Amino acid sequence: MKGIVISMFLVLAMVHLMVHQGEAVECNEVKKSLAPCIQYLTGKATDPPENCCNGVDNIKTITPNTAERQEACECVKTAAALIPNIDQVAAAALPSKCKVDIGIPISKNTNCNE
């Protein structure tokens, strides 16, 4: 009986770890969510397209807590740094233009620990 209880405890502990490991923010998903925003972020469009705003909304969905927002912030920061002609004003305005408060500034100069 004691062996069964220990085995069940170990199985539950492994399942718990697998679930929590899967909760990490994937940078590829963040980048994919923001990809439709490139035209807006580089000043080639005056407003973000609907699929861009859907991506911003997706980032909000996948980052429900502070740790996940910080992870996503680092992803956004890295992605923004790869776009040499990013308009910092447009980037900062993106969440409000999409009417989505994601709690993550979009900039290559953001301190993600704050």
C-alpha positions as CSV (number, residue, x, y, z in Angstrom):
1,M,0.0,0.0,0.0
2,K,2.8,2.4,0.9
3,G,4.5,1.7,-2.4
4,I,1.3,2.6,-4.3
5,V,1.0,5.9,-2.5
6,I,4.7,6.7,-3.2
7,S,4.3,5.8,-6.9
8,M,1.1,7.9,-7.2
9,F,2.9,10.8,-5.5
10,L,5.9,10.5,-8.0
11,V,3.5,10.4,-11.0
12,L,1.7,13.4,-9.8
13,A,4.9,15.3,-9.2
14,M,6.1,14.5,-12.7
15,V,2.8,15.6,-14.2
16,H,3.0,18.8,-12.2
17,L,6.5,19.5,-13.5
18,M,5.6,18.9,-17.1
19,V,2.6,21.2,-16.9
20,H,4.7,24.0,-15.4
21,Q,7.5,23.5,-17.9
22,G,4.9,24.0,-20.7
23,E,3.8,27.3,-19.3
24,A,7.0,29.1,-20.4
25,V,6.6,31.8,-23.0
26,E,8.0,30.7,-26.3
27,C,9.9,33.5,-28.1
28,N,8.9,32.1,-31.5
29,E,5.2,32.5,-30.5
30,V,5.8,36.1,-29.4
31,K,7.7,36.9,-32.7
32,K,5.0,35.2,-34.7
33,S,2.4,37.3,-33.0
34,L,4.2,40.5,-33.8
35,A,5.2,39.6,-37.3
36,P,2.0,41.1,-38.9
37,C,3.0,44.4,-37.2
38,I,6.2,45.0,-39.2
39,Q,4.6,47.4,-41.7
40,Y,3.2,49.5,-38.9
41,L,6.4,49.3,-36.7
42,T,8.6,50.5,-39.6
43,G,6.3,53.4,-40.5
44,K,5.0,51.9,-43.8
45,A,1.4,51.8,-42.4
46,T,-0.3,54.5,-40.3
47,D,-2.3,52.0,-38.3
48,P,-1.7,48.4,-37.3
49,P,-3.7,45.9,-39.3
50,E,-6.2,43.6,-37.6
51,N,-4.0,40.6,-37.6
52,C,-1.3,42.6,-35.9
53,C,-3.8,43.6,-33.1
54,N,-4.8,39.9,-32.9
55,G,-1.2,39.1,-32.3
56,V,-0.9,41.7,-29.6
57,D,-4.0,40.3,-28.0
58,N,-2.4,36.8,-28.2
59,I,0.6,38.1,-26.3
60,K,-1.7,39.3,-23.5
61,T,-3.3,35.8,-23.4
62,I,0.0,33.9,-23.2
63,T,1.4,36.2,-20.5
64,P,-1.1,36.2,-17.6
65,N,1.5,36.8,-14.8
66,T,4.6,38.9,-14.2
67,A,7.2,36.2,-14.8
68,E,5.6,35.4,-18.2
69,R,5.4,39.1,-19.1
70,Q,9.0,39.5,-18.3
71,E,9.9,36.6,-20.5
72,A,7.8,37.9,-23.3
73,C,9.4,41.4,-22.8
74,E,12.8,39.9,-23.4
75,C,11.5,38.3,-26.6
76,V,10.0,41.5,-27.8
77,K,13.2,43.4,-26.9
78,T,15.3,40.9,-28.9
79,A,12.9,41.0,-31.9
80,A,12.7,44.8,-31.9
81,A,16.5,45.0,-32.0
82,L,16.5,42.9,-35.2
83,I,14.4,45.6,-37.0
84,P,16.9,48.3,-37.7
85,N,14.4,50.9,-38.9
86,I,11.8,50.4,-36.1
87,D,9.9,53.6,-35.3
88,Q,10.2,53.8,-31.5
89,V,7.1,56.0,-31.2
90,A,5.0,53.6,-33.3
91,A,6.3,50.6,-31.2
92,A,5.5,52.3,-27.9
93,A,2.0,53.2,-29.2
94,L,1.2,49.7,-30.6
95,P,-0.7,48.3,-27.6
96,S,-2.8,51.4,-27.2
97,K,-3.5,51.5,-31.0
98,C,-4.7,47.9,-30.7
99,K,-6.7,48.8,-27.6
100,V,-4.9,46.0,-25.7
101,D,-3.0,46.5,-22.5
102,I,-0.3,43.8,-22.6
103,G,1.8,45.3,-19.8
104,I,4.9,45.0,-21.9
105,P,6.5,48.0,-23.6
106,I,7.5,47.3,-27.1
107,S,11.0,48.8,-27.5
108,K,14.6,47.6,-28.0
109,N,15.6,49.7,-25.0
110,T,13.2,48.4,-22.4
111,N,14.3,47.2,-19.0
112,C,12.3,44.0,-18.7
113,N,13.0,43.6,-15.0
114,E,10.8,46.6,-14.0
